Amino acid sequence: MKIMCLHAHFDDFEFVAAGTFELWRRQLGPNLRARVVVCTDGKAGHQFRTREETGRMRLEEQQASARVGNYEFAPLHLPNGLIPREACLRVTIDLLAALWKEIRDFEPDYLFCPPVPSSALAGIHVDHVAVAQAVREVAYMINVPHAFTPEYPADETTSRPCKVPVIVNTYDSYMYGANAYDLAVDVEAAFDAIAKMAWCHQSQIAEWLPWVGRHQMPVPSSLLDFKEGLRRRFDRKNQELALPPPLAREVFAITAWGETPSLDQLKRDFPSLSPSSNFKALAQRLEDWRNRS
């Protein structure tokens, strides 16, 4: 099985899908390839480090997290070779082309990305929304071999079909109060691994996020101290989504952007699904999508 997380920033993955990827890794071992792609350069989010220093640190921290989590990592490169700029990401032809190539080259079974906000009252992060909207817009083009050959030249006289993944939305803390989910994964068994991956992002969790303030993350004095803060973060998510305490859970929504799975497939593939998942409503929606296709 191949799984991919496309997200905006260095450290986004750790707070939305790292536990599920870790459980999959434990379950499938060498039969799993997991890849995380970060779609911005990480240079904007700091209060005293220079942009260049911040970008360099964020890259090194994500590489350290990848070693801890045993997943593949790559920053997204546009057709001109540059990494998109943080804090002002927009859906452009070049961004669509770069995502198209990344997805086609890896051919994941499941692709995880941020959600598109459904309410004008929901808070957003511009980079999260741009990644979400870009994945949504490019999804139909994944199996269109000539869609971006102007950006990525190829032999247009011969093509092969490309696997289209099931596209899954993650939770987004910026949309607090407007998140919805189909599947809840019990990641309690992976809690320590999540904490160790997130702990790699010291310039984030010990410097930037506490300074910003909105994340309710004080400066941690140790990994143990950080785990207590991470536990509170999971507790707030459970409360927001009316999930029973106290287990750590990651939640996901299945989209119609890519391949439409069956509920049986999802139950078979996803690790440690919680009984709190919205199986009945999801089953009906998936059936409706298949009947309309």
C-alpha positions in Angstrom: 0.0 0.0 0.0 1.1 3.6 -0.7 -0.1 6.6 1.3 0.7 10.2 0.8 0.1 13.4 2.8 0.1 16.7 1.0 0.1 19.6 3.3 1.1 23.2 3.5 3.7 23.5 6.2 6.5 21.8 8.1 4.8 20.2 11.1 1.3 20.0 9.7 1.5 16.3 9.1 2.4 15.5 12.7 -0.7 17.2 14.0 -3.2 15.6 11.6 -2.1 12.2 10.3 1.2 11.0 11.9 -0.5 8.6 14.2 -2.5 6.9 11.5 0.6 6.6 9.3 2.5 5.1 12.2 -0.2 2.5 12.9 -0.2 1.6 9.2 3.6 1.3 9.3 3.4 -1.1 12.3 0.6 -3.1 10.6 2.1 -3.4 7.1 5.8 -3.1 7.7 7.7 -3.3 4.4 4.4 -3.5 2.4 3.8 0.2 3.2 5.3 3.2 1.5 4.4 6.5 3.2 5.3 9.9 1.7 4.9 13.4 3.1 5.1 16.4 0.8 5.2 19.9 2.2 4.0 22.6 -0.2 5.7 25.8 1.1 9.2 26.9 1.9 8.7 27.4 5.7 10.4 30.8 5.7 7.6 33.0 7.1 6.7 31.7 10.5 9.1 33.1 13.0 9.5 36.1 15.2 13.2 36.6 15.5 15.0 34.3 13.1 15.6 35.4 9.5 13.6 33.9 6.7 16.6 32.0 5.3 17.5 30.6 8.8 13.9 29.7 9.5 13.5 27.9 6.1 16.7 25.9 6.7 15.7 24.9 10.2 12.2 23.9 9.2 13.6 21.6 6.4 16.0 20.0 8.8 13.3 19.5 11.4 11.0 17.8 8.9 13.8 15.5 7.8 14.4 14.6 11.4 10.7 13.8 11.9 10.9 11.6 8.8 13.7 9.6 10.3 11.8 9.1 13.5 8.5 8.2 11.7 10.3 6.2 8.9 8.4 7.9 6.1 9.6 9.5 2.9 9.7 13.3 2.8 10.0 15.8 0.0 9.3 19.5 -0.3 7.2 20.4 -3.3 9.0 21.9 -6.2 7.3 23.9 -8.9 8.2 23.3 -12.6 10.8 26.1 -12.3 12.5 24.2 -9.4 11.5 26.6 -6.7 9.5 25.7 -3.6 6.3 27.8 -3.2 6.5 30.7 -0.8 4.9 30.3 2.6 2.1 32.6 3.9 0.8 33.6 0.4 0.2 30.3 -1.5 -2.2 30.6 -4.3 -3.8 28.1 -6.8 -1.8 28.6 -10.0 -1.1 26.5 -13.1 2.4 25.8 -11.7 1.0 24.6 -8.4 -1.5 22.4 -10.1 1.2 21.0 -12.4 3.6 20.3 -9.5 0.9 18.5 -7.5 -0.2 16.5 -10.6 3.4 15.3 -11.1 3.9 14.5 -7.5 0.8 12.4 -7.3 1.3 10.7 -10.7 4.9 9.8 -9.9 4.0 8.2 -6.5 0.6 6.8 -7.4 -0.8 6.5 -3.8 -3.7 4.4 -2.8 -4.8 7.1 -0.3 -4.0 10.8 -0.6 -4.4 13.0 2.5 -4.8 16.8 2.3 -6.5 19.7 4.1 -10.2 20.3 3.8 -11.9 23.1 1.8 -13.8 25.3 4.3 -17.6 24.8 3.9 -18.6 27.9 5.9 -17.7 31.6 5.4 -17.6 31.9 9.1 -14.8 29.3 9.5 -11.3 30.5 10.3 -8.7 29.6 7.7 -5.0 29.6 6.9 -4.4 30.8 3.4 -1.8 28.1 2.7 -4.0 25.3 3.9 -6.9 26.4 1.8 -4.7 26.8 -1.3 -3.4 23.2 -0.9 -6.9 21.9 -0.4 -8.4 23.7 -3.3 -5.5 22.8 -5.6 -5.8 19.1 -4.8 -9.5 19.4 -5.5 -9.0 21.1 -8.8 -6.2 18.9 -10.0 -7.9 15.6 -8.9 -9.7 14.9 -12.2 -6.4 15.6 -14.1 -4.4 12.9 -12.3 -5.2 10.4 -15.0 -5.0 12.9 -17.8 -1.5 12.4 -19.2 -1.2 15.5 -21.3 -2.7 17.9 -18.8 0.6 19.5 -17.8 3.1 18.4 -20.5 3.7 22.1 -21.2 5.3 22.2 -17.7 6.6 18.7 -17.7 7.4 17.7 -21.3 6.9 14.0 -22.2 6.3 11.8 -25.2 2.7 12.6 -26.0 2.3 9.7 -28.4 2.4 7.0 -25.7 0.7 7.0 -22.3 -0.3 4.5 -19.6 -3.2 4.8 -17.1 -2.3 6.3 -13.8 -3.8 5.1 -10.5 -6.3 7.7 -9.0 -6.2 7.6 -5.2 -8.9 7.9 -2.7 -8.6 11.5 -1.5 -9.1 12.1 2.2 -9.4 15.3 4.1 -7.7 15.7 7.4 -8.7 17.8 10.4 -7.8 21.5 10.3 -7.4 23.3 13.6 -7.7 26.7 11.9 -11.3 25.7 11.0 -12.2 25.1 14.7 -16.0 24.6 14.9 -16.4 23.9 11.2 -14.7 20.5 11.0 -16.5 17.3 10.0 -15.4 13.7 9.8 -16.3 10.3 8.6 -13.6 8.1 10.1 -12.1 8.4 13.5 -8.8 6.5 14.0 -7.8 5.6 17.6 -4.1 6.6 17.6 -3.6 6.2 21.4 -1.1 3.4 20.7 0.9 5.8 18.6 0.7 8.7 20.9 4.4 8.5 22.0 5.5 8.2 18.3 3.4 11.3 17.4 5.0 13.3 20.2 8.5 12.3 19.2 7.9 13.3 15.5 6.4 16.6 16.6 9.2 17.2 19.1 11.6 17.4 16.2 10.0 20.7 15.2 11.7 22.7 18.0 11.6 26.0 16.1 7.9 25.6 15.9 6.8 24.2 19.3 9.4 25.9 21.5 9.6 29.2 19.7 7.0 30.2 17.1 3.7 28.5 18.2 3.9 29.7 21.8 4.7 33.2 20.6 1.7 33.3 18.2 -0.5 32.3 21.2 -3.6 31.1 19.4 -2.6 27.5 19.6 -2.7 27.3 23.4 0.8 25.8 23.4 3.1 27.2 26.1 6.9 26.6 25.7 7.5 23.0 26.7 10.4 22.4 29.1 10.9 18.8 28.1 9.4 16.0 25.9 7.3 14.9 28.8 6.0 18.5 29.2 5.2 18.6 25.5 3.3 15.3 25.7 1.0 16.9 28.3 0.3 19.8 26.0 -0.2 17.5 23.1 -2.7 15.5 25.2 -4.7 18.7 25.9 -4.7 19.4 22.1 -6.3 16.0 21.4 -8.7 16.6 24.3 -9.9 19.9 22.7 -10.4 18.2 19.3 -12.4 15.4 21.0 -14.6 18.1 22.6 -15.0 20.0 19.4 -16.1 16.9 17.5 -18.1 15.4 20.4 -15.9 12.4 20.5 -15.8 10.5 23.8 -12.7 11.2 26.0 -9.9 10.4 26.7 -8.3 8.6 23.7 -6.2 10.4 21.1 -7.9 10.3 17.7 -7.2 11.5 14.2 -10.2 12.1 12.0 -10.8 12.1 8.3 -13.4 12.8 5.7 -13.7 10.9 2.5 -14.1 13.1 -0.6 -15.5 12.5 -4.1 -12.5 14.2 -5.6 -10.7 11.0 -6.5 -11.6 7.3 -6.5 -14.8 6.4 -4.7 -14.1 3.5 -2.2 -16.5 1.2 -0.6 -17.1 1.2 3.1 -15.8 -2.3 3.3 -12.6 -1.2 1.6 -12.1 1.6 4.1 -12.8 -0.7 7.1 -10.3 -3.2 5.7 -7.6 -0.7 4.9 -7.6 1.9 7.7 -6.0 0.8 11.0 -7.7 1.0 14.4 -11.0 2.6 13.3 -13.0 3.8 16.2 -16.7 2.9 16.8 -17.2 6.7 16.9 -16.7 6.8 13.2 -19.8 7.9 11.2 -20.1 4.6 9.2 -23.8 4.8 8.4 -23.8 8.2 6.9 -20.6 7.6 5.0 -21.9 4.3 3.6 -25.0 6.1 2.2 -22.9 8.9 0.7 -20.5 6.5 -1.0 -23.4 4.5 -2.4 -25.0 7.7 -3.8 -21.7 8.7 -5.4 -21.3 5.3 -7.1 -24.9 5.4 -8.4 -24.4 8.9 -9.9 -21.1 8.1 -11.6 
